């Protein structure tokens, strides 16, 4: 009996399901069927981001590789400004409890959900958000998906 897997696109936030983690018989990662982005993040549970959530995809060193839907609206930063930069520094993230939840997600390959965080980037006043962090469940490059849901407006 095959098991369906949940996937989410870090670029557009589109959710999908599939029985295979790869694209067909190839060993290539699944891509987004809606926007065409090159890879998806697998979710262990279905996950419904808020409509105003911001998406950030990072490599295994927590450097930003893509800013997806909602990222400019939350931070005022364009992808070209932050690509290759460390996530915590580029977004000025400070978790309410002082823990480095990004480091935890990368090191332990675990999901970290519903963590209050302050986002302070691009000279904008700090904004409150809730962070959901998903590690990449792959054997190759690792990485993570950060989803920030604003809790106040700036």
C-alpha positions as CSV (number, residue, x, y, z in Angstrom):
1,X,0.0,0.0,0.0
2,X,1.5,3.3,-1.0
3,X,1.6,6.3,1.4
4,X,0.8,9.8,0.2
5,X,3.3,12.5,1.1
6,X,2.5,16.2,1.6
7,X,4.6,18.8,-0.2
8,X,4.7,22.6,-0.1
9,X,6.4,25.0,-2.6
10,X,8.8,27.5,-0.9
11,X,8.2,29.9,-3.8
12,X,4.4,30.1,-4.1
13,X,3.1,28.2,-1.1
14,X,1.1,25.7,-3.2
15,X,0.4,22.4,-1.3
16,X,0.3,19.1,-3.1
17,X,0.3,15.4,-2.4
18,X,2.0,12.4,-4.0
19,X,3.1,8.9,-3.5
20,X,6.6,9.5,-4.7
21,X,9.2,11.9,-3.4
22,X,10.9,12.1,-6.7
23,X,9.8,13.2,-10.1
24,X,8.7,10.0,-11.9
25,X,11.4,7.4,-12.2
26,X,14.2,9.9,-11.9
27,X,16.1,10.7,-8.7
28,X,15.3,14.4,-9.3
29,X,13.4,16.3,-6.6
30,X,9.7,17.0,-7.3
31,X,9.0,20.5,-8.7
32,X,6.0,22.7,-8.2
33,X,3.2,22.0,-10.6
34,X,1.7,25.4,-10.1
35,X,4.6,27.9,-10.5
36,X,7.3,25.6,-11.8
37,X,9.8,26.1,-9.0
38,X,12.6,23.5,-9.0
39,X,11.9,21.7,-5.7
40,X,9.4,21.2,-3.0
41,X,9.6,20.7,0.8
42,X,8.1,17.5,2.2
43,X,5.8,18.0,5.2
44,X,5.2,15.2,7.7
45,X,1.7,16.5,8.3
46,X,-0.4,18.7,6.1
47,X,0.3,22.3,6.8
48,X,-1.9,25.3,6.0
49,X,0.1,28.6,6.0
50,X,-1.8,31.8,6.6
51,X,-2.7,33.8,3.4
52,X,-0.2,36.5,4.5
53,X,2.7,34.1,5.4
54,X,6.1,34.8,4.0
55,X,8.3,32.0,2.7
56,X,12.1,31.7,2.7
57,X,14.1,28.7,1.4
58,X,17.7,28.2,2.7
59,X,20.6,25.9,2.1
60,X,22.2,23.6,4.7
61,X,24.2,26.6,6.1
62,X,21.0,28.6,6.6
63,X,21.8,31.0,3.8
64,X,18.9,32.3,1.8
65,X,18.5,30.7,-1.7
66,X,15.0,32.0,-2.5
67,X,12.4,34.4,-1.1
68,X,8.9,33.2,-1.9
69,X,5.4,34.5,-1.6
70,X,4.8,37.2,1.0
71,X,8.5,37.8,1.8
72,X,8.7,41.3,0.3
73,X,5.5,42.4,2.0
74,X,6.8,41.3,5.4
75,X,10.4,42.4,5.2
76,X,10.6,45.1,2.4
77,X,13.5,43.1,1.0
78,X,13.8,41.7,-2.5
79,X,15.3,38.3,-3.2
80,X,18.3,39.9,-5.0
81,X,19.2,41.9,-1.8
82,X,19.4,38.8,0.5
83,X,20.2,35.8,-1.6
84,X,23.3,34.1,-0.2
85,X,23.1,35.9,3.1
86,X,22.7,34.2,6.5
87,X,18.9,33.9,7.3
88,X,19.1,35.2,10.9
89,X,21.2,38.3,9.9
90,X,19.3,39.2,6.7
91,X,16.0,39.1,8.4
92,X,17.2,40.3,11.8
93,X,15.4,37.4,13.5
94,X,15.3,37.3,17.2
95,X,13.3,34.5,18.8
96,X,11.3,35.4,21.9
97,X,12.8,32.7,24.1
98,X,16.4,33.4,22.8
99,X,16.8,30.0,21.2
100,X,18.3,29.5,17.8
101,X,15.4,27.5,16.3
102,X,16.8,27.7,12.8
103,X,20.0,26.0,14.1
104,X,17.9,23.4,15.9
105,X,15.9,22.5,12.8
106,X,19.1,22.1,10.7
107,X,21.1,20.2,13.3
108,X,18.4,17.8,14.4
109,X,16.4,17.7,11.1
110,X,13.2,18.4,13.1
111,X,10.2,20.7,12.5
112,X,10.0,23.7,14.8
113,X,6.5,25.2,14.8
114,X,4.7,28.2,16.2
115,X,7.7,30.1,17.7
116,X,7.2,33.8,18.3
117,X,9.9,35.8,16.6
118,X,10.8,39.5,15.9
119,X,11.7,40.3,12.3
120,X,13.8,43.5,11.8
121,X,15.1,44.0,8.3
122,X,15.8,46.6,5.7
123,X,15.6,49.5,8.2
124,X,11.9,48.8,8.8
125,X,10.6,48.9,12.4
126,X,10.5,45.4,14.0
127,X,7.5,43.2,13.2
128,X,6.2,40.4,15.2
129,X,5.7,37.0,13.6
130,X,5.3,33.4,14.2
131,X,7.9,31.1,12.7
132,X,7.4,27.6,11.4
133,X,10.6,25.9,10.3
134,X,10.8,22.7,8.2
135,X,14.0,20.9,7.4
136,X,14.6,19.4,4.0
137,X,14.1,15.6,4.2
138,X,16.6,14.7,1.5
139,X,19.9,12.8,1.4
140,X,21.8,15.3,-0.6
141,X,21.9,19.0,0.4
142,X,19.7,19.6,3.4
143,X,18.4,23.0,4.0
144,X,15.2,24.4,5.4
145,X,12.0,26.3,4.7
146,X,11.1,29.2,7.0
147,X,7.5,30.3,7.0
148,X,6.8,33.6,8.9
149,X,3.2,34.6,9.7
150,X,3.0,38.3,10.7
151,X,1.3,39.0,14.0
152,X,1.2,42.8,13.7
153,X,1.6,45.3,11.0
154,X,4.4,47.8,10.5
